[in-house]
Amino acid sequence: MYRREYKYEPLLLTPSHLLRSAQNCHLYISWLNILETLTEDITVEESHKDFRLWLTSMPCPQFPVSILQNGVKMTNEPPKGMKANLKNTYFKLSNETLNLTNKPDQYKKLLFALTFFHACSQERRKFGPLGWNIPYEFNDTDLDISKDQLKLFLDEYDFIPFNVLQMLTSYINYGGRVTDYIDLRTIDVIMKHFYNEGVMEDGYKFDPEGMYLSIGFDKNNPHASYMEYIENLPMSAGPGIHGMHENANIACANSEALKMFETLLSLQASDTSKGGLTKEEIIGHQADVIEKDLLKRGMFDTEAVGMQYPVVYEQSMNTVLIQECIRYNKLVSEMESSLPMLQKALKGLVVMSADLDSMGKMISLNQVPGNWQSKAYPSMKPLAAWSNDLMARLDMVIHWIEHGIPEVFWISGFYFPQAFLTGSRQNYARKMQYAIDTIDFDFVVKKESWEGIKEAPEDGVYIRGMYLEGARWNSEAETIDDSKPKQLYTEMNMIHLVPVKDRANPTGGIYRCPVYKVLSRRGVLSTTGHSTNFVFWIELPSRGETFINNIGMADNEKWIKAGVAAFCSLLY
């Protein structure tokens, strides 16, 4: 990381040194303790009445708290909203800076498109995971570098190299900050909408409603033309400029409301409820309910399950079942040992340790205790919904053990669904004597309900339990379609995963939809290059414009910009 060293003189509190400054303090963390000592020696009596100390820093946890408490804080944040972003960029420009290249007319058009792209990249963050899986900190430096490259390539080429500009801007300049592969796909598609030949025409629409356009300009005073156009734009932009459905605004508002309620709940955790129960009684009751639900199911006897479903060459699902039992046993064991101890501690029968106290606080806030989370599968559900979900998962495994391999698999009930997908591919590979790395899935979305299925398919598996965000499945048209108003999530139909050897990539008419475990979409980057939250890709029939991406796969631009994805688990 770039680090700049500074040499500081002592703070001379004399009229000739009325203003002292230290910039970029976050780059010199080891010096911050010295800074704190120096500021402690500054007193009102010994300082000149006009003396000021000016400090600048990026957010830094090591910055001395005492200085923050005694000083006046000022923040410099990027502008919020499309209009504010555009105005912020063009306010710094002039007629001279808009006529820098040998192709001034083309430069103005492409610069305006680039500025729109920059604003869109920043504004998508407000939609949370629907916008970007990870909220990237794009800034003016990315825009400045892209502007310089735009000027350079316009001067060097006799034509406009759109492909070069698209690649440099999306994959290199802005993509250099992007760590998620699926976000990189998104930013590439967005860039293609702004850097293309259509932008050179007056009236080119940047959004479906035609609110944002590539405008004509006064050649004698182009800067005034752009400033006037920006000034007449609406204060707030709808999700349409990002290619999203109107439901995205609801998702954004829901996210803000949930965060606020979590804060309020944490402040009231120690209060008594309206029913007059104390905090300890509430925690004890909830712990007792969960413990009784667990006792009805108990831990899995992996040895007995292994004898009933032995590891055989022809059936890899037996191995998947045993692995699921082992994983769930670790979680159930932790819960069965900690729940009785917590209830005893609440009654004063054992010492309330720090771990038990933390567990009790989490239960009182309707959150999953940390010691359970460390043994559990990813989930964003509050404790009550999480507990019901866990019992449903355990019931799925119990039903499998008692009644044999299911005809339809509830993919959301697997602790590690990737192992199940590998097992289904392995079954087909062993049956046909193929190498497993030559087997991939075809995806057939079924019309019939999974509840009426009485027999498993000859090859492959039926799966259910996934939910779509950003779009819905239209059973009548048998294609992915726009969401209905106020329906943020819709259940996906049952899908038949059909194993195929040496499967050819489709050439069009599909959307490659990512499947995640939970709604956050983000996770730890694994050795596969994907997030640990990522499960696999499914291909859904789609109408509309198709393009071939950089790895030779057909895809649909509309749903990529809309952030459409499938999930195994929702919030409730």
Number of C-alpha atoms within 10 A of each C-alpha: 4 5 9 10 10 13 5 11 7 7 16 13 19 14 12 9 14 16 15 16 11 14 13 15 22 19 18 14 15 11 13 16 12 11 17 15 12 12 14 12 10 12 10 9 7 10 15 15 12 11 16 14 13 11 14 14 14 13 10 11 9 12 18 14 11 11 16 10 9 10 12 8 10 7 9 6 6 14 15 14 18 26 20 17 20 21 19 13 17 17 11 8 13 13 13 10 12 18 17 13 18 14 15 17 17 16 22 24 20 23 20 20 22 20 21 23 25 23 23 20 21 22 20 19 19 19 20 17 17 24 25 25 22 18 16 17 12 19 14 11 11 17 21 13 13 23 17 10 16 23 19 13 17 19 17 12 9 10 10 19 15 15 11 11 20 20 15 17 25 23 18 14 19 24 22 13 14 22 16 20 14 18 19 18 18 19 22 22 20 21 23 18 18 23 22 17 13 13 21 19 14 13 14 16 19 21 16 11 11 13 14 20 19 22 18 17 17 10 12 9 13 19 20 15 15 20 15 12 16 19 13 9 15 13 12 11 15 18 19 18 22 22 19 25 21 17 20 24 16 16 18 16 13 12 14 12 12 11 11 11 11 13 11 11 15 14 11 12 16 14 12 14 12 7 6 10 12 14 17 17 16 17 22 22 12 18 20 16 11 18 19 12 14 19 11 9 13 15 18 19 12 16 11 12 16 14 9 13 18 16 15 10 11 13 18 21 22 22 18 20 21 22 17 22 21 14 16 21 19 14 19 23 15 15 19 17 11 18 20 15 17 25 23 14 19 20 14 10 11 12 14 18 12 9 13 20 15 15 21 27 19 18 21 25 19 21 19 23 20 13 16 17 12 11 17 18 16 17 19 17 19 15 20 15 16 18 17 14 18 19 16 13 18 23 14 16 22 15 13 14 20 10 9 13 16 17 16 21 20 19 20 20 22 22 19 18 19 13 19 21 19 16 18 21 25 25 20 24 20 15 12 10 10 13 12 15 11 13 19 17 20 17 15 17 21 15 12 11 10 19 9 8 12 10 10 15 14 8 16 20 19 24 19 20 19 24 23 21 22 27 25 23 22 14 15 7 10 14 17 20 17 14 20 15 10 12 13 19 19 17 15 19 22 22 21 21 22 20 22 17 16 11 12 10 9 13 13 18 18 22 26 20 21 18 22 24 28 22 21 20 23 20 18 12 15 11 8 7 11 18 20 17 20 21 20 16 15 19 19 19 19 22 15 14 12 17 16 14 13 9 6 11 16 20 25 23 22 20 23 24 22 22 26 22 23 29 25 22 21 16 12 13
